[in-house]
């Protein structure tokens, strides 16, 4: 090991992270993901899971995955375009398309890879992308990889988005040596989280659709925290608003769906294009067929049990009411993510540690995940949290702050 060179690449960054409270360690949890877990031998209410519907613990779904392992083995053995494509992958994609009300769908190994592979396939260095300032890192990385010109608009600020598109059109005309009003060849991609992962608020889909249509842009939304959560039956943001779908809908199979993987749903042409051009789809081994089968069964369960989505919504309301009862300010939220703003990074960390010792796991989210001085506790809820667990957690949080 050449320690001198390793120091050159790593030492300053590690020291800086330790000095400014951004150093991260992995927590050890010794029981399966559920509404409460075991940490260092202690029973702890878990307010940090993305397994919103807690499907991972349903015996029939666990059995279905175990059966799929017995039928299909432990791995896929190849990329989708070579030998990896198996019946469960095709069935999963067919069902995602049906569930999302789209013509077709493509499954990726993770939601991260879906975002990175979709944006970088659609856009190249001559294109324009418009991205909400609070978008997830996987969207940002996809934009970087595409090398497109990116305009970051203020969070959920539709007037700022429209201004950014107009600025891009002027730039486009100058580049193409066109008169300022000769923009008929302009095209752009607007991309946004559906539910913002650190704030829990929603993108304004009806307004985004209007702007995209009026201003020659394609609209892409990332429904990582919306699938299985928003809308009466958990179909996501369009069901929530009862409006048209975005042109490109990305999602994950790892959160409410409680398996692993990501997807894009949209027109047949879009999906055909991604299967041919998306590098994070092409150059990777397919997800294990048993994982695809598990994702399929779990999605079918959501489809058949809208009351599970309602149960989650009831819990969110109950928990927000309990926090308010204890004097805490929480925003109105329609998602299952509830931020409690603390501000100072060190203070948020301290409170989170105190709460863990008291039997409540609620993570401190801090810079660089959120802006400096905007550190927060972020609760994410599950459909199976009991009222007692939520009441206990709300009281402990209020006490610790
Ligand atoms: N988009 C958003 C908004 C996310 O929060 C996440 C996961 N943190 C992802 C994409 C990535 O999904 P996955 O975990 O399946 O890679």
Boltz pocket constraint, residues with backbone or C-beta under 6 A from the ligand:
constraints:
  - pocket:
      binder: B
      contacts: [[A, 109], [A, 110], [A, 111], [A, 112], [A, 113], [A, 115], [A, 136], [A, 138], [A, 193], [A, 195], [A, 197], [A, 222], [A, 224], [A, 225], [A, 251], [A, 252], [A, 253], [A, 254], [A, 261], [A, 262]]
      max_distance: 6.0
